[in-house]
Amino acid sequence: MTNLSMKKINMLALTGAFLFLGTSPAHAEAQTYTLDPTHTAITFHIDHFGFSKPSGKFMDVSGQVVLDEENPAASSVSVTIPVADVNTGVAKLDEHLKTADFFDVAQFPTAEFKSTSVELTGESTAKVHGDLTLHGVTKPVTLDVTLNKLAENMFKKQTAGFTASTTIKRSDFGITTYLPNLGDEIALNIESEANL
């Protein structure tokens, strides 16, 4: 396989970003990849009255990536995030975050990200544009994604590992409790693996 072909495969793998895809050089048709929920986590940080930037995490993220190797722009990713399972490591805080003051999980137990386009920025980086629906509100979000590794995992499954990040404003999604003292900007960091 030529260096150009390998470069193409690596670049195409990025199109699944949230994070999320693998690729196989043996197939040219569009293929569907599945997120590994045990190796996918979304961590958030928020400014706490200027004193610190505590974090929380979402696990058990699910989703699929449809990868079109011949036409990367036609690839897509769809991810569901179980907001109701937010975990900060502080039980009382988790319960508060689930109330109508913040995530209001009784009405909005999940968040969703659906890609709208992919912009390759390097051999192993891309900007993945999409729509994030959180707290019943949908807003555009861009993820900065790095492809960490593309290979078979220990179970002989074709796997792609990604790191991604973005920043959103919670007020854009109607979550305004304690503004402006509790930060508006939320930093999101994503680590993910997806399997063919």
C-alpha positions as CSV (number, residue, x, y, z in Angstrom):
1,M,0.0,0.0,0.0
2,T,1.4,3.4,-0.9
3,N,2.1,6.2,1.5
4,L,-0.7,8.2,-0.2
5,S,-3.2,5.4,0.4
6,M,-2.2,5.2,4.1
7,K,-2.5,9.0,4.4
8,K,-6.0,8.8,2.9
9,I,-7.1,6.1,5.3
10,N,-5.8,8.0,8.3
11,M,-7.5,11.2,7.2
12,L,-10.8,9.4,6.4
13,A,-10.8,7.9,9.9
14,L,-11.1,11.4,11.3
15,T,-14.5,11.9,9.8
16,G,-16.1,10.1,12.7
17,A,-14.9,12.5,15.2
18,F,-17.1,13.1,18.9
19,L,-15.1,11.2,18.6
20,F,-15.6,8.3,16.9
21,L,-14.8,5.9,14.2
22,G,-12.5,3.3,12.7
23,T,-11.7,2.4,9.2
24,S,-10.7,-0.7,7.1
25,P,-8.6,-0.4,4.0
26,A,-10.2,-3.5,2.6
27,H,-13.6,-1.9,1.9
28,A,-14.4,1.2,-0.2
29,E,-18.1,1.3,0.5
30,A,-19.6,3.2,3.4
31,Q,-19.2,1.2,6.7
32,T,-20.8,1.6,10.1
33,Y,-18.7,1.8,13.3
34,T,-19.9,1.6,16.9
35,L,-18.6,3.5,19.9
36,D,-17.1,1.4,22.6
37,P,-19.0,2.8,25.7
38,T,-16.4,1.4,28.1
39,H,-13.7,3.4,26.4
40,T,-15.5,6.6,25.7
41,A,-15.9,9.4,28.2
42,I,-16.8,13.0,28.1
43,T,-15.4,15.2,30.8
44,F,-16.5,18.7,31.5
45,H,-14.9,21.6,33.5
46,I,-16.7,24.7,34.9
47,D,-15.4,27.7,36.7
48,H,-16.6,27.6,40.3
49,F,-16.9,31.2,41.5
50,G,-13.3,31.8,40.5
51,F,-11.9,29.4,43.1
52,S,-11.4,26.3,41.0
53,K,-12.6,24.4,37.9
54,P,-14.2,21.2,39.1
55,S,-15.1,18.5,36.7
56,G,-17.8,15.9,35.9
57,K,-18.0,13.0,33.6
58,F,-20.4,11.2,31.3
59,M,-19.8,7.5,30.6
60,D,-21.8,4.9,28.7
61,V,-21.9,7.2,25.6
62,S,-23.4,5.4,22.6
63,G,-23.4,6.1,18.9
64,Q,-22.5,5.1,15.4
65,V,-20.4,6.4,12.6
66,V,-21.1,5.9,8.9
67,L,-17.7,6.2,7.1
68,D,-17.6,6.8,3.4
69,E,-14.0,6.3,2.4
70,E,-14.5,7.5,-1.2
71,N,-16.3,10.7,-0.1
72,P,-15.4,11.7,3.4
73,A,-17.8,14.6,3.3
74,A,-20.7,12.1,3.1
75,S,-19.6,10.5,6.4
76,S,-21.6,11.1,9.5
77,V,-21.6,10.5,13.3
78,S,-24.5,10.4,15.7
79,V,-23.9,10.2,19.5
80,T,-26.2,9.9,22.5
81,I,-25.0,11.1,25.9
82,P,-26.7,9.9,29.1
83,V,-26.9,13.2,30.9
84,A,-29.0,11.6,33.7
85,D,-25.9,9.6,34.6
86,V,-23.7,12.6,35.3
87,N,-20.9,11.8,37.7
88,T,-18.8,14.4,39.6
89,G,-17.7,12.1,42.4
90,V,-19.9,14.1,44.8
91,A,-23.4,12.5,45.2
92,K,-25.2,15.6,46.4
93,L,-23.8,17.6,43.5
94,D,-24.8,15.0,41.1
95,E,-28.4,15.1,42.4
96,H,-28.5,18.9,42.1
97,L,-27.2,18.8,38.6
98,K,-30.0,16.5,37.7
99,T,-32.7,19.0,38.8
100,A,-34.4,21.7,36.9
101,D,-31.7,24.1,38.1
102,F,-29.3,22.5,35.6
103,F,-29.8,19.5,33.3
104,D,-33.5,18.8,34.3
105,V,-33.0,15.1,33.5
106,A,-36.7,14.4,34.2
107,Q,-37.5,16.1,30.9
108,F,-34.1,15.8,29.1
109,P,-32.4,12.6,30.2
110,T,-30.0,12.5,27.2
111,A,-28.1,14.9,25.0
112,E,-27.3,14.2,21.3
113,F,-24.6,15.3,18.9
114,K,-25.1,14.8,15.1
115,S,-22.4,15.9,12.7
116,T,-23.2,18.1,9.7
117,S,-19.8,18.4,8.1
118,V,-16.1,17.4,8.4
119,E,-13.2,19.8,7.8
120,L,-9.8,18.0,7.6
121,T,-7.0,20.2,9.0
122,G,-4.0,17.8,8.9
123,E,-3.0,14.2,8.6
124,S,-4.4,13.3,12.0
125,T,-6.6,16.3,12.9
126,A,-10.0,17.6,11.9
127,K,-12.8,20.0,12.8
128,V,-16.1,18.2,13.0
129,H,-19.1,20.5,12.8
130,G,-22.4,19.4,14.1
131,D,-25.5,20.1,16.2
132,L,-25.6,19.5,19.9
133,T,-29.0,19.1,21.5
134,L,-28.9,19.6,25.3
135,H,-31.6,20.6,27.7
136,G,-34.1,20.7,24.9
137,V,-32.1,23.2,22.9
138,T,-30.1,22.6,19.7
139,K,-27.0,24.7,18.8
140,P,-24.1,24.3,16.4
141,V,-20.8,23.0,17.9
142,T,-17.4,22.3,16.4
143,L,-15.1,19.6,17.8
144,D,-11.3,19.8,17.4
145,V,-10.4,16.1,16.9
146,T,-7.1,14.2,16.9
147,L,-6.8,10.6,15.6
148,N,-4.5,8.9,18.2
149,K,-4.2,5.4,16.7
150,L,-5.8,3.3,14.0
151,A,-5.2,-0.5,14.3
152,E,-6.6,-3.8,15.5
153,N,-7.2,-4.0,19.2
154,M,-6.4,-6.9,21.5
155,F,-9.6,-8.6,20.4
156,K,-8.7,-8.3,16.7
157,K,-11.3,-5.6,16.1
158,Q,-10.4,-2.7,13.9
159,T,-10.3,0.3,16.3
160,A,-9.8,4.0,16.1
161,G,-8.9,6.1,19.1
162,F,-9.7,9.8,19.4
163,T,-9.2,12.8,21.5
164,A,-11.5,15.7,21.0
165,S,-12.4,19.0,22.7
166,T,-14.7,22.0,22.4
167,T,-16.1,24.8,24.6
168,I,-19.8,25.6,24.9
169,K,-21.8,28.2,26.8
170,R,-24.4,26.7,29.0
171,S,-26.6,29.8,28.7
172,D,-26.9,29.0,25.0
173,F,-28.8,25.9,26.1
174,G,-31.0,27.6,28.7
175,I,-28.9,26.5,31.7
176,T,-28.4,29.8,33.6
177,T,-28.5,29.0,37.4
178,Y,-25.9,31.0,39.4
179,L,-24.7,33.0,36.4
180,P,-22.4,34.9,36.2
181,N,-20.6,33.6,39.4
182,L,-20.7,30.0,38.3
183,G,-19.0,29.9,34.9
184,D,-20.9,30.1,31.6
185,E,-18.3,28.5,29.5
186,I,-18.0,24.7,29.8
187,A,-14.8,23.0,28.5
188,L,-15.5,19.5,27.1
189,N,-12.8,16.9,26.7
190,I,-13.5,13.6,24.9
191,E,-11.6,10.4,24.8
192,S,-13.1,7.7,22.6
193,E,-12.6,4.4,20.8
194,A,-14.8,3.0,18.1
195,N,-14.9,-0.5,16.6
196,L,-15.8,-1.9,13.3
